[in-house]
Amino acid sequence: MNPIVCLVEKEVVGLLHFPSDDVLFDQSDRLNRDKNLRTALSLGNLDHEKVKITFQDIEGTKQVETTIWGVTDREVILKQGRVIPIHRIIHVQVI
């Protein structure tokens, strides 16, 4: 059974609270997530491509459609300085 995914606007992301544990347990899944984030960042900067980011906050699974403006070691930076901790991201998909 798939969890219910709540679609949110990027403006809401700054109001969410994130636990400190990683949502991905497998190291290869984490490496794949990092690779997908770097690819999405490049596509966003070059072609203004949007992505769907599926992540979990303290309330459950959420998804946002946005352009990634930056990626640090710990966070994904969205427009207007909104951030999502990388360790809470389940999946990144280029739209």
Backbone as XML, in Angstrom:
<?xml version="1.0"?>
<chain id="A" units="angstrom">
  <residue number="1" name="MET">
    <atom name="N" x="0.833" y="-1.185" z="0.000"/>
    <atom name="CA" x="0.000" y="0.000" z="0.000"/>
    <atom name="C" x="0.879" y="1.251" z="0.000"/>
  </residue>
  <residue number="2" name="ASN">
    <atom name="N" x="0.590" y="2.196" z="-0.872"/>
    <atom name="CA" x="1.351" y="3.444" z="-0.957"/>
    <atom name="C" x="0.868" y="4.430" z="0.102"/>
  </residue>
  <residue number="3" name="PRO">
    <atom name="N" x="1.802" y="5.172" z="0.706"/>
    <atom name="CA" x="1.368" y="6.184" z="1.666"/>
    <atom name="C" x="0.657" y="7.327" z="0.947"/>
  </residue>
  <residue number="4" name="ILE">
    <atom name="N" x="-0.200" y="8.007" z="1.665"/>
    <atom name="CA" x="-0.884" y="9.165" z="1.114"/>
    <atom name="C" x="0.124" y="10.307" z="1.010"/>
  </residue>
  <residue number="5" name="VAL">
    <atom name="N" x="0.189" y="10.915" z="-0.167"/>
    <atom name="CA" x="1.118" y="12.014" z="-0.398"/>
    <atom name="C" x="0.317" y="13.300" z="-0.495"/>
  </residue>
  <residue number="6" name="CYS">
    <atom name="N" x="0.679" y="14.259" z="0.320"/>
    <atom name="CA" x="0.031" y="15.561" z="0.345"/>
    <atom name="C" x="0.840" y="16.531" z="-0.524"/>
  </residue>
  <residue number="7" name="LEU">
    <atom name="N" x="0.198" y="17.087" z="-1.544"/>
    <atom name="CA" x="0.868" y="18.078" z="-2.391"/>
    <atom name="C" x="0.886" y="19.416" z="-1.664"/>
  </residue>
  <residue number="8" name="VAL">
    <atom name="N" x="2.059" y="20.059" z="-1.629"/>
    <atom name="CA" x="2.196" y="21.352" z="-0.965"/>
    <atom name="C" x="2.857" y="22.347" z="-1.908"/>
  </residue>
  <residue number="9" name="GLU">
    <atom name="N" x="2.576" y="23.607" z="-1.683"/>
    <atom name="CA" x="3.232" y="24.673" z="-2.431"/>
    <atom name="C" x="4.598" y="24.940" z="-1.798"/>
  </residue>
  <residue number="10" name="LYS">
    <atom name="N" x="5.528" y="25.425" z="-2.598"/>
    <atom name="CA" x="6.886" y="25.664" z="-2.074"/>
    <atom name="C" x="6.894" y="26.690" z="-0.943"/>
  </residue>
  <residue number="11" name="GLU">
    <atom name="N" x="5.929" y="27.596" z="-0.940"/>
    <atom name="CA" x="5.853" y="28.605" z="0.107"/>
    <atom name="C" x="5.569" y="27.989" z="1.484"/>
  </residue>
  <residue number="12" name="VAL">
    <atom name="N" x="4.944" y="26.820" z="1.509"/>
    <atom name="CA" x="4.594" y="26.130" z="2.760"/>
    <atom name="C" x="5.807" y="25.420" z="3.363"/>
  </residue>
  <residue number="13" name="VAL">
    <atom name="N" x="6.778" y="25.079" z="2.539"/>
    <atom name="CA" x="7.929" y="24.283" z="2.989"/>
    <atom name="C" x="8.629" y="24.929" z="4.187"/>
  </residue>
  <residue number="14" name="GLY">
    <atom name="N" x="8.727" y="26.231" z="4.215"/>
    <atom name="CA" x="9.389" y="26.925" z="5.311"/>
    <atom name="C" x="8.673" y="26.793" z="6.646"/>
  </residue>
  <residue number="15" name="LEU">
    <atom name="N" x="7.423" y="26.377" z="6.635"/>
    <atom name="CA" x="6.635" y="26.228" z="7.856"/>
    <atom name="C" x="6.671" y="24.811" z="8.423"/>
  </residue>
  <residue number="16" name="LEU">
    <atom name="N" x="7.266" y="23.879" z="7.682"/>
    <atom name="CA" x="7.255" y="22.468" z="8.085"/>
    <atom name="C" x="8.383" y="22.154" z="9.066"/>
  </residue>
  <residue number="17" name="HIS">
    <atom name="N" x="8.200" y="21.082" z="9.816"/>
    <atom name="CA" x="9.202" y="20.634" z="10.783"/>
    <atom name="C" x="9.692" y="19.247" z="10.377"/>
  </residue>
  <residue number="18" name="PHE">
    <atom name="N" x="11.018" y="19.061" z="10.455"/>
    <atom name="CA" x="11.632" y="17.837" z="9.961"/>
    <atom name="C" x="12.381" y="17.098" z="11.065"/>
  </residue>
  <residue number="19" name="PRO">
    <atom name="N" x="12.113" y="15.788" z="11.226"/>
    <atom name="CA" x="12.891" y="14.981" z="12.168"/>
    <atom name="C" x="14.343" y="14.860" z="11.717"/>
  </residue>
  <residue number="20" name="SER">
    <atom name="N" x="15.194" y="14.373" z="12.605"/>
    <atom name="CA" x="16.630" y="14.307" z="12.300"/>
    <atom name="C" x="17.066" y="13.001" z="11.645"/>
  </residue>
  <residue number="21" name="ASP">
    <atom name="N" x="16.227" y="11.990" z="11.623"/>
    <atom name="CA" x="16.629" y="10.712" z="11.033"/>
    <atom name="C" x="16.420" y="10.710" z="9.522"/>
  </residue>
  <residue number="22" name="ASP">
    <atom name="N" x="17.192" y="9.863" z="8.833"/>
    <atom name="CA" x="17.112" y="9.756" z="7.373"/>
    <atom name="C" x="15.954" y="8.851" z="6.993"/>
  </residue>
  <residue number="23" name="VAL">
    <atom name="N" x="15.219" y="9.231" z="5.939"/>
    <atom name="CA" x="14.108" y="8.416" z="5.466"/>
    <atom name="C" x="14.577" y="7.230" z="4.637"/>
  </residue>
  <residue number="24" name="LEU">
    <atom name="N" x="15.806" y="7.276" z="4.151"/>
    <atom name="CA" x="16.367" y="6.176" z="3.373"/>
    <atom name="C" x="17.372" y="5.412" z="4.227"/>
  </residue>
  <residue number="25" name="PHE">
    <atom name="N" x="17.231" y="4.100" z="4.243"/>
    <atom name="CA" x="18.095" y="3.274" z="5.086"/>
    <atom name="C" x="19.275" y="2.687" z="4.321"/>
  </residue>
  <residue number="26" name="ASP">
    <atom name="N" x="19.110" y="2.454" z="3.034"/>
    <atom name="CA" x="20.136" y="1.813" z="2.221"/>
    <atom name="C" x="21.124" y="2.851" z="1.669"/>
  </residue>
  <residue number="27" name="GLN">
    <atom name="N" x="22.407" y="2.569" z="1.798"/>
    <atom name="CA" x="23.435" y="3.509" z="1.336"/>
    <atom name="C" x="23.347" y="3.759" z="-0.167"/>
  </residue>
  <residue number="28" name="SER">
    <atom name="N" x="23.029" y="2.733" z="-0.953"/>
    <atom name="CA" x="22.921" y="2.933" z="-2.405"/>
    <atom name="C" x="21.731" y="3.836" z="-2.741"/>
  </residue>
  <residue number="29" name="ASP">
    <atom name="N" x="20.650" y="3.747" z="-1.966"/>
    <atom name="CA" x="19.512" y="4.649" z="-2.169"/>
    <atom name="C" x="19.903" y="6.091" z="-1.857"/>
  </residue>
  <residue number="30" name="ARG">
    <atom name="N" x="20.708" y="6.274" z="-0.828"/>
    <atom name="CA" x="21.163" y="7.620" z="-0.458"/>
    <atom name="C" x="22.071" y="8.201" z="-1.538"/>
  </residue>
  <residue number="31" name="LEU">
    <atom name="N" x="22.965" y="7.377" z="-2.069"/>
    <atom name="CA" x="23.850" y="7.835" z="-3.147"/>
    <atom name="C" x="23.046" y="8.197" z="-4.394"/>
  </residue>
  <residue number="32" name="ASN">
    <atom name="N" x="22.034" y="7.389" z="-4.698"/>
    <atom name="CA" x="21.176" y="7.649" z="-5.847"/>
    <atom name="C" x="20.395" y="8.951" z="-5.646"/>
  </residue>
  <residue number="33" name="ARG">
    <atom name="N" x="19.918" y="9.198" z="-4.426"/>
    <atom name="CA" x="19.212" y="10.441" z="-4.119"/>
    <atom name="C" x="20.134" y="11.638" z="-4.368"/>
  </residue>
  <residue number="34" name="ASP">
    <atom name="N" x="21.387" y="11.553" z="-3.886"/>
    <atom name="CA" x="22.343" y="12.646" z="-4.090"/>
    <atom name="C" x="22.606" y="12.891" z="-5.565"/>
  </residue>
  <residue number="35" name="LYS">
    <atom name="N" x="22.758" y="11.821" z="-6.325"/>
    <atom name="CA" x="22.986" y="11.942" z="-7.773"/>
    <atom name="C" x="21.791" y="12.604" z="-8.450"/>
  </residue>
  <residue number="36" name="ASN">
    <atom name="N" x="20.581" y="12.184" z="-8.087"/>
    <atom name="CA" x="19.371" y="12.767" z="-8.674"/>
    <atom name="C" x="19.225" y="14.247" z="-8.312"/>
  </residue>
  <residue number="37" name="LEU">
    <atom name="N" x="19.603" y="14.620" z="-7.101"/>
    <atom name="CA" x="19.547" y="16.022" z="-6.695"/>
    <atom name="C" x="20.518" y="16.872" z="-7.505"/>
  </residue>
  <residue number="38" name="ARG">
    <atom name="N" x="21.728" y="16.374" z="-7.717"/>
    <atom name="CA" x="22.727" y="17.119" z="-8.505"/>
    <atom name="C" x="22.260" y="17.275" z="-9.954"/>
  </residue>
  <residue number="39" name="THR">
    <atom name="N" x="21.664" y="16.210" z="-10.500"/>
    <atom name="CA" x="21.139" y="16.283" z="-11.865"/>
    <atom name="C" x="20.009" y="17.305" z="-11.947"/>
  </residue>
  <residue number="40" name="ALA">
    <atom name="N" x="19.095" y="17.266" z="-10.971"/>
    <atom name="CA" x="17.971" y="18.202" z="-10.949"/>
    <atom name="C" x="18.460" y="19.638" z="-10.795"/>
  </residue>
  <residue number="41" name="LEU">
    <atom name="N" x="19.493" y="19.851" z="-10.002"/>
    <atom name="CA" x="20.068" y="21.182" z="-9.850"/>
    <atom name="C" x="20.611" y="21.688" z="-11.181"/>
  </residue>
  <residue number="42" name="SER">
    <atom name="N" x="21.354" y="20.857" z="-11.876"/>
    <atom name="CA" x="21.913" y="21.247" z="-13.175"/>
    <atom name="C" x="20.813" y="21.574" z="-14.174"/>
  </residue>
  <residue number="43" name="LEU">
    <atom name="N" x="19.787" y="20.736" z="-14.232"/>
    <atom name="CA" x="18.690" y="20.971" z="-15.168"/>
    <atom name="C" x="17.909" y="22.231" z="-14.800"/>
  </residue>
  <residue number="44" name="GLY">
    <atom name="N" x="17.774" y="22.493" z="-13.521"/>
    <atom name="CA" x="17.084" y="23.697" z="-13.075"/>
    <atom name="C" x="17.849" y="24.955" z="-13.439"/>
  </residue>
  <residue number="45" name="ASN">
    <atom name="N" x="19.165" y="24.915" z="-13.261"/>
    <atom name="CA" x="19.993" y="26.081" z="-13.570"/>
    <atom name="C" x="20.129" y="26.320" z="-15.063"/>
  </residue>
  <residue number="46" name="LEU">
    <atom name="N" x="20.233" y="25.254" z="-15.842"/>
    <atom name="CA" x="20.442" y="25.385" z="-17.280"/>
    <atom name="C" x="19.145" y="25.582" z="-18.054"/>
  </residue>
  <residue number="47" name="ASP">
    <atom name="N" x="18.146" y="24.753" z="-17.755"/>
    <atom name="CA" x="16.922" y="24.726" z="-18.556"/>
    <atom name="C" x="15.663" y="25.125" z="-17.784"/>
  </residue>
  <residue number="48" name="HIS">
    <atom name="N" x="15.828" y="25.535" z="-16.530"/>
    <atom name="CA" x="14.692" y="25.908" z="-15.674"/>
    <atom name="C" x="13.675" y="24.773" z="-15.563"/>
  </residue>
  <residue number="49" name="GLU">
    <atom name="N" x="14.191" y="23.535" z="-15.557"/>
    <atom name="CA" x="13.337" y="22.357" z="-15.415"/>
    <atom name="C" x="12.815" y="22.255" z="-13.986"/>
  </residue>
  <residue number="50" name="LYS">
    <atom name="N" x="11.549" y="21.892" z="-13.851"/>
    <atom name="CA" x="10.968" y="21.670" z="-12.529"/>
    <atom name="C" x="11.114" y="20.200" z="-12.151"/>
  </residue>
  <residue number="51" name="VAL">
    <atom name="N" x="11.075" y="19.958" z="-10.849"/>
    <atom name="CA" x="11.142" y="18.599" z="-10.329"/>
    <atom name="C" x="10.025" y="18.386" z="-9.319"/>
  </residue>
  <residue number="52" name="LYS">
    <atom name="N" x="9.698" y="17.121" z="-9.103"/>
    <atom name="CA" x="8.817" y="16.729" z="-8.010"/>
    <atom name="C" x="9.719" y="16.166" z="-6.923"/>
  </residue>
  <residue number="53" name="ILE">
    <atom name="N" x="9.655" y="16.759" z="-5.743"/>
    <atom name="CA" x="10.427" y="16.277" z="-4.604"/>
    <atom name="C" x="9.436" y="15.660" z="-3.618"/>
  </residue>
  <residue number="54" name="THR">
    <atom name="N" x="9.606" y="14.380" z="-3.360"/>
    <atom name="CA" x="8.783" y="13.687" z="-2.378"/>
    <atom name="C" x="9.603" y="13.577" z="-1.105"/>
  </residue>
  <residue number="55" name="PHE">
    <atom name="N" x="9.027" y="14.005" z="0.012"/>
    <atom name="CA" x="9.769" y="14.062" z="1.270"/>
    <atom name="C" x="8.831" y="13.814" z="2.445"/>
  </residue>
  <residue number="56" name="GLN">
    <atom name="N" x="9.418" y="13.654" z="3.627"/>
    <atom name="CA" x="8.624" y="13.469" z="4.839"/>
    <atom name="C" x="8.970" y="14.518" z="5.878"/>
  </residue>
  <residue number="57" name="ASP">
    <atom name="N" x="7.924" y="15.115" z="6.449"/>
    <atom name="CA" x="8.107" y="15.985" z="7.605"/>
    <atom name="C" x="7.533" y="15.242" z="8.810"/>
  </residue>
  <residue number="58" name="ILE">
    <atom name="N" x="7.280" y="15.936" z="9.919"/>
    <atom name="CA" x="6.784" y="15.238" z="11.107"/>
    <atom name="C" x="5.349" y="14.733" z="10.938"/>
  </residue>
  <residue number="59" name="GLU">
    <atom name="N" x="4.625" y="15.272" z="9.957"/>
    <atom name="CA" x="3.229" y="14.881" z="9.764"/>
    <atom name="C" x="3.036" y="13.777" z="8.738"/>
  </residue>
  <residue number="60" name="GLY">
    <atom name="N" x="4.018" y="13.550" z="7.859"/>
    <atom name="CA" x="3.846" y="12.513" z="6.844"/>
    <atom name="C" x="4.542" y="12.852" z="5.549"/>
  </residue>
  <residue number="61" name="THR">
    <atom name="N" x="4.123" y="12.164" z="4.501"/>
    <atom name="CA" x="4.751" y="12.295" z="3.188"/>
    <atom name="C" x="4.115" y="13.436" z="2.414"/>
  </residue>
  <residue number="62" name="LYS">
    <atom name="N" x="4.977" y="14.258" z="1.841"/>
    <atom name="CA" x="4.528" y="15.420" z="1.071"/>
    <atom name="C" x="5.297" y="15.474" z="-0.253"/>
  </residue>
  <residue number="63" name="GLN">
    <atom name="N" x="4.764" y="16.263" z="-1.179"/>
    <atom name="CA" x="5.423" y="16.441" z="-2.474"/>
    <atom name="C" x="5.279" y="17.893" z="-2.897"/>
  </residue>
  <residue number="64" name="VAL">
    <atom name="N" x="6.351" y="18.418" z="-3.478"/>
    <atom name="CA" x="6.351" y="19.788" z="-3.982"/>
    <atom name="C" x="6.919" y="19.778" z="-5.400"/>
  </residue>
  <residue number="65" name="GLU">
    <atom name="N" x="6.325" y="20.591" z="-6.270"/>
    <atom name="CA" x="6.845" y="20.771" z="-7.621"/>
    <atom name="C" x="7.527" y="22.125" z="-7.659"/>
  </residue>
  <residue number="66" name="THR">
    <atom name="N" x="8.821" y="22.129" z="-8.009"/>
    <atom name="CA" x="9.593" y="23.363" z="-7.934"/>
    <atom name="C" x="10.868" y="23.238" z="-8.748"/>
  </residue>
  <residue number="67" name="THR">
    <atom name="N" x="11.606" y="24.317" z="-8.810"/>
    <atom name="CA" x="12.949" y="24.312" z="-9.380"/>
    <atom name="C" x="13.938" y="24.337" z="-8.220"/>
  </residue>
  <residue number="68" name="ILE">
    <atom name="N" x="14.968" y="23.515" z="-8.302"/>
    <atom name="CA" x="16.002" y="23.497" z="-7.266"/>
    <atom name="C" x="17.007" y="24.595" z="-7.583"/>
  </residue>
  <residue number="69" name="TRP">
    <atom name="N" x="17.229" y="25.491" z="-6.622"/>
    <atom name="CA" x="18.157" y="26.603" z="-6.810"/>
    <atom name="C" x="19.544" y="26.285" z="-6.295"/>
  </residue>
  <residue number="70" name="GLY">
    <atom name="N" x="19.646" y="25.362" z="-5.347"/>
    <atom name="CA" x="20.944" y="25.021" z="-4.795"/>
    <atom name="C" x="20.884" y="23.729" z="-3.997"/>
  </residue>
  <residue number="71" name="VAL">
    <atom name="N" x="22.042" y="23.102" z="-3.849"/>
    <atom name="CA" x="22.167" y="21.897" z="-3.044"/>
    <atom name="C" x="23.434" y="22.028" z="-2.215"/>
  </residue>
  <residue number="72" name="THR">
    <atom name="N" x="23.296" y="21.909" z="-0.894"/>
    <atom name="CA" x="24.455" y="21.900" z="-0.005"/>
    <atom name="C" x="24.660" y="20.466" z="0.469"/>
  </residue>
  <residue number="73" name="ASP">
    <atom name="N" x="25.569" y="20.266" z="1.403"/>
    <atom name="CA" x="25.775" y="18.922" z="1.951"/>
    <atom name="C" x="24.563" y="18.429" z="2.725"/>
  </residue>
  <residue number="74" name="ARG">
    <atom name="N" x="23.744" y="19.363" z="3.203"/>
    <atom name="CA" x="22.631" y="18.988" z="4.082"/>
    <atom name="C" x="21.241" y="19.383" z="3.598"/>
  </residue>
  <residue number="75" name="GLU">
    <atom name="N" x="21.163" y="20.356" z="2.677"/>
    <atom name="CA" x="19.856" y="20.899" z="2.314"/>
    <atom name="C" x="19.709" y="21.128" z="0.818"/>
  </residue>
  <residue number="76" name="VAL">
    <atom name="N" x="18.455" y="21.090" z="0.382"/>
    <atom name="CA" x="18.087" y="21.502" z="-0.961"/>
    <atom name="C" x="17.465" y="22.887" z="-0.818"/>
  </residue>
  <residue number="77" name="ILE">
    <atom name="N" x="17.931" y="23.824" z="-1.615"/>
    <atom name="CA" x="17.463" y="25.203" z="-1.531"/>
    <atom name="C" x="16.488" y="25.467" z="-2.679"/>
  </residue>
  <residue number="78" name="LEU">
    <atom name="N" x="15.305" y="25.951" z="-2.308"/>
    <atom name="CA" x="14.278" y="26.288" z="-3.272"/>
    <atom name="C" x="14.180" y="27.811" z="-3.384"/>
  </residue>
  <residue number="79" name="LYS">
    <atom name="N" x="13.306" y="28.268" z="-4.237"/>
    <atom name="CA" x="13.077" y="29.702" z="-4.415"/>
    <atom name="C" x="12.708" y="30.341" z="-3.073"/>
  </residue>
  <residue number="80" name="GLN">
    <atom name="N" x="13.098" y="31.578" z="-2.894"/>
    <atom name="CA" x="12.817" y="32.381" z="-1.701"/>
    <atom name="C" x="13.473" y="31.793" z="-0.444"/>
  </residue>
  <residue number="81" name="GLY">
    <atom name="N" x="14.568" y="31.053" z="-0.625"/>
    <atom name="CA" x="15.324" y="30.539" z="0.507"/>
    <atom name="C" x="14.669" y="29.397" z="1.263"/>
  </residue>
  <residue number="82" name="ARG">
    <atom name="N" x="13.612" y="28.821" z="0.728"/>
    <atom name="CA" x="12.984" y="27.665" z="1.369"/>
    <atom name="C" x="13.942" y="26.486" z="1.272"/>
  </residue>
  <residue number="83" name="VAL">
    <atom name="N" x="14.029" y="25.672" z="2.316"/>
    <atom name="CA" x="14.945" y="24.526" z="2.292"/>
    <atom name="C" x="14.239" y="23.253" z="2.740"/>
  </residue>
  <residue number="84" name="ILE">
    <atom name="N" x="14.707" y="22.142" z="2.179"/>
    <atom name="CA" x="14.284" y="20.807" z="2.599"/>
    <atom name="C" x="15.554" y="20.058" z="2.971"/>
  </residue>
  <residue number="85" name="PRO">
    <atom name="N" x="15.618" y="19.495" z="4.178"/>
    <atom name="CA" x="16.799" y="18.695" z="4.534"/>
    <atom name="C" x="16.913" y="17.485" z="3.611"/>
  </residue>
  <residue number="86" name="ILE">
    <atom name="N" x="18.099" y="17.246" z="3.090"/>
    <atom name="CA" x="18.302" y="16.137" z="2.165"/>
    <atom name="C" x="17.914" y="14.809" z="2.807"/>
  </residue>
  <residue number="87" name="HIS">
    <atom name="N" x="18.203" y="14.642" z="4.086"/>
    <atom name="CA" x="17.932" y="13.355" z="4.744"/>
    <atom name="C" x="16.435" y="13.049" z="4.871"/>
  </residue>
  <residue number="88" name="ARG">
    <atom name="N" x="15.579" y="14.006" z="4.536"/>
    <atom name="CA" x="14.132" y="13.778" z="4.586"/>
    <atom name="C" x="13.526" y="13.564" z="3.195"/>
  </residue>
  <residue number="89" name="ILE">
    <atom name="N" x="14.361" y="13.599" z="2.144"/>
    <atom name="CA" x="13.877" y="13.443" z="0.777"/>
    <atom name="C" x="13.844" y="11.961" z="0.416"/>
  </residue>
  <residue number="90" name="ILE">
    <atom name="N" x="12.685" y="11.538" z="-0.065"/>
    <atom name="CA" x="12.479" y="10.143" z="-0.478"/>
    <atom name="C" x="12.825" y="9.964" z="-1.950"/>
  </residue>
  <residue number="91" name="HIS">
    <atom name="N" x="12.371" y="10.915" z="-2.776"/>
    <atom name="CA" x="12.506" y="10.753" z="-4.222"/>
    <atom name="C" x="12.540" y="12.113" z="-4.926"/>
  </residue>
  <residue number="92" name="VAL">
    <atom name="N" x="13.297" y="12.178" z="-6.007"/>
    <atom name="CA" x="13.381" y="13.372" z="-6.842"/>
    <atom name="C" x="13.115" y="12.948" z="-8.282"/>
  </residue>
  <residue number="93" name="GLN">
    <atom name="N" x="12.156" y="13.612" z="-8.925"/>
    <atom name="CA" x="11.806" y="13.263" z="-10.299"/>
    <atom name="C" x="11.730" y="14.526" z="-11.145"/>
  </residue>
  <residue number="94" name="VAL">
    <atom name="N" x="12.449" y="14.535" z="-12.261"/>
    <atom name="CA" x="12.379" y="15.664" z="-13.194"/>
    <atom name="C" x="11.040" y="15.566" z="-13.923"/>
  </residue>
  <residue number="95" name="ILE">
    <atom name="N" x="10.352" y="16.702" z="-14.013"/>
    <atom name="CA" x="9.032" y="16.722" z="-14.667"/>
    <atom name="C" x="9.209" y="16.930" z="-16.160"/>
  </residue>
</chain>
